[in-house]
Amino acid sequence: MTTHNEERLGEFLRLLPSAPAGWVTAAQELPIARVQLDALVERAEANAAFRASVVADLEVAIRATGVEPSPVVVEHLRKRLAG
Amino acid sequence: MTVGLDVEPSDADLVARCRRGDQTAWSALVERFSRYVYAIATQAFRLPQHDAEDVFQDVFAKTYERLGSLRSDDAIRPWIGQLTRNCCLDHLRSSGRTVLVEEPEDRAAEDVIAKLDEAMTVRAGLTQLSTECQDVLDRFFCRDESYRTIGEELGIPAGTIASRISRCLGHLRTELEGRNLQPPPSSGQVIR
């Protein structure tokens, strides 16, 4: 950036509105969600019946851990259980 | 706004703390780059909100998983920028839209991203101003609040808002001109 007239500064500030608060919170809670999913996967690996119920409805299983089942989280769990 | 951090840490500090498992630093990192990721998805690639949300979560999930592979901690901004580009392109491909590198719309996306990079530099300058200036500039320019709303929210006469904005923009200009602005560091690596 070479010039900093005040009108341009205002234009630059306008280019970066806040992301929706819920999106930001979900991303901030990712590490917590990972811990919850780790526990879920561990339990699923130890208990075939529980694993079958998780696989049958990933979203419900995720929500039961207190984590919002966003597409990214669901996909993450699907890969973990397939692996 | 910072998340539980008294002083505004550098990008490199945040990254280093995130690597050590510091949840507060992770929250601050997400907050710092959330506008950037959101703007790239919605302005540069014009994704509708629903698709932009998927990309947004995907970018931060990958950031969390791959932070250890970042070669230079202070290169987090270009690294997240590239990651967001890749996620947007992957999303467009998976939704059946053809993406060709040399299409005019892709060059336009790059132009928008270049502007967003400058905007991030301006925003970094904003964080060095007083809380009062950060608040009034954010409300007016980013949240598009009227003088009246800002006056009511902050408990100050609406007639003084314009002069306050002008004064704070002056401080911001001084802050940015006082910096030896360099182009943001390159991450120096290809991200997939």
Chai-1 contact restraints between the chains, C-beta under 6 A:
chainA,res_idxA,chainB,res_idxB,connection_type,confidence,min_distance_angstrom,max_distance_angstrom,comment,restraint_id
A,M1,B,E118,contact,1.0,0.0,6.0,A-B,restraint_1
A,M1,B,T121,contact,1.0,0.0,6.0,A-B,restraint_2
A,M1,B,L181,contact,1.0,0.0,6.0,A-B,restraint_3
A,H4,B,R173,contact,1.0,0.0,6.0,A-B,restraint_4
A,H4,B,L176,contact,1.0,0.0,6.0,A-B,restraint_5
A,H4,B,E177,contact,1.0,0.0,6.0,A-B,restraint_6
A,E6,B,L169,contact,1.0,0.0,6.0,A-B,restraint_7
A,L9,B,V122,contact,1.0,0.0,6.0,A-B,restraint_8
A,L9,B,L169,contact,1.0,0.0,6.0,A-B,restraint_9
A,L9,B,L172,contact,1.0,0.0,6.0,A-B,restraint_10
A,G10,B,F141,contact,1.0,0.0,6.0,A-B,restraint_11
A,F12,B,E118,contact,1.0,0.0,6.0,A-B,restraint_12
A,F12,B,A119,contact,1.0,0.0,6.0,A-B,restraint_13
A,F12,B,V122,contact,1.0,0.0,6.0,A-B,restraint_14
A,L13,B,F141,contact,1.0,0.0,6.0,A-B,restraint_15
A,L13,B,C142,contact,1.0,0.0,6.0,A-B,restraint_16
A,R14,B,F141,contact,1.0,0.0,6.0,A-B,restraint_17
A,L15,B,L116,contact,1.0,0.0,6.0,A-B,restraint_18
A,L15,B,A119,contact,1.0,0.0,6.0,A-B,restraint_19
A,L16,B,R35,contact,1.0,0.0,6.0,A-B,restraint_20
A,L16,B,A39,contact,1.0,0.0,6.0,A-B,restraint_21
A,L16,B,A119,contact,1.0,0.0,6.0,A-B,restraint_22
A,L16,B,R123,contact,1.0,0.0,6.0,A-B,restraint_23
A,P17,B,C142,contact,1.0,0.0,6.0,A-B,restraint_24
A,A19,B,S34,contact,1.0,0.0,6.0,A-B,restraint_25
A,A19,B,Y38,contact,1.0,0.0,6.0,A-B,restraint_26
A,W23,B,E53,contact,1.0,0.0,6.0,A-B,restraint_27
A,W23,B,F56,contact,1.0,0.0,6.0,A-B,restraint_28
A,V24,B,S34,contact,1.0,0.0,6.0,A-B,restraint_29
A,A27,B,V30,contact,1.0,0.0,6.0,A-B,restraint_30
A,A27,B,F60,contact,1.0,0.0,6.0,A-B,restraint_31
A,Q28,B,S27,contact,1.0,0.0,6.0,A-B,restraint_32
A,Q28,B,V30,contact,1.0,0.0,6.0,A-B,restraint_33
A,L30,B,Y64,contact,1.0,0.0,6.0,A-B,restraint_34
A,P31,B,Q23,contact,1.0,0.0,6.0,A-B,restraint_35
A,P31,B,W26,contact,1.0,0.0,6.0,A-B,restraint_36
A,S70,B,Q57,contact,1.0,0.0,6.0,A-B,restraint_37
A,P71,B,D54,contact,1.0,0.0,6.0,A-B,restraint_38
A,V72,B,Q57,contact,1.0,0.0,6.0,A-B,restraint_39
A,V72,B,D58,contact,1.0,0.0,6.0,A-B,restraint_40
A,V72,B,A61,contact,1.0,0.0,6.0,A-B,restraint_41
